[in-house]
Amino acid sequence: MVTAMLGVLGAMGAWFAVVFLKDFTKHKDNLENNSWGKVTTIGFVTNFFDTLGIGSFAPTTALLRGFKQIEDRLLPGTLNISCTIPVIVEAFIFIKVVQVDTTTLIAMLVAATVGAWVGAGIVAKLPEKKVQFAMGIALFITAFLMLAGQMKWMPGGGAALSEAFDGVKNGLIYKTMDVDGTMLGVPIGIVGGKLIIGVIVNFILGALMTAGIGLYAPCMALIYLLGMSPRVAFPIMMGSCAFLMPVASAKFVKEGAYSRRAAMGVTIGGIIGVFIAAYIVKSLPLDILKWLVIAVIFYTSATMIKTASKK
C-alpha cells in the first residue's frame, strides 16, 4: 500500500514538474529582474528548516520581500509552486527512512487530503484571525505539556517502553528499535479510538490549510498527544502536504500568477536543502528531536498569536 501511495505521489510530482518546466521554458527569455543567487540561497535555507519542521512559507515570504526579490501580488503563487517539489522530496525521504505503521500513515494522509478538498468551502468562511489565535493558544498549551514531560514534571507522550516490545498497548502500536544504543519498544502507530481521533483531527488540519494555517506544527502536536514517537510526525505531516500541493500549484502556473525565476531558484535550492536536512533529522537522538519539536511548536504558537493580534 505504501508503494502504491508513493507511486501516486511520484506521478503527481512528475506531472507538476512537466507543467512547471514547460511554462518556465516558454518564458525563459522574459524572466523577472531578480537574482538567481539570492533566490536559490533563500530556497536552500528555508527548505532546510522546513525539513526540520519549521515550515517554509513564512520565512520564504520574509526573505523574498526583505531582499526585494518579488512583487507582493506574486507571493501566493510563488510560495506554492516553489515549495511543491521540495515537499514531495521530503515526503519520499521520510516515508522511506522513518518507520511508521502503514495503516496509521495512509489513514492520516487520506484524512488531510480529503479535509483540504471537502472542508475548504467551510473553513475558508471562518474568521482567519480567530482561527489563528485559537490555534496559537492550543499549540502553546501542547508545547508546555511536552516541556513538562521532558522536565519530568508530568508523564510525557511519545515515550518508548523501557524494554523491547512488538505489539499493541493502550491503543499504541510498538516496534522494537535501537534508541540511542538500547533496543526499546517505540510507538510508531495507533489503533482504535486513537486512530479515529487522529483521522478526524488531521482532516480538520487539512481543511485549516485552506485558511492559511500551516499543518506542520499542529500535526507534530497531534502526534505527541496521541502518544506516538516524534519521528513519526515527519512522514505524516510532509506526506499530508505533498498530496495537497501539486494540483493547487499547477493552477497558479497555468494562470502565470508567480515569479518564474524566484520559483525555480527556490525549488533548486530547496531540493538541496531538503536532502542535507533529511538525513540530519534521521540521525538525531530521540531526546534532541523532542526538544526540537517543542521549540518548533512554541515558535509557531508565538507567530500565530502575533499575526492574529495585528489589526
Helices and strands as residue ranges (DSSP letters): H 2-26, H 36-51, H 57-66, G 72-74, H 75-97, H 102-118, H 120-123, H 128-150, E 167-169, E 172-179, E 182-190, H 192-208, G 209-211, H 216-226, G 230-232, H 233-255, H 260-283, H 286-309
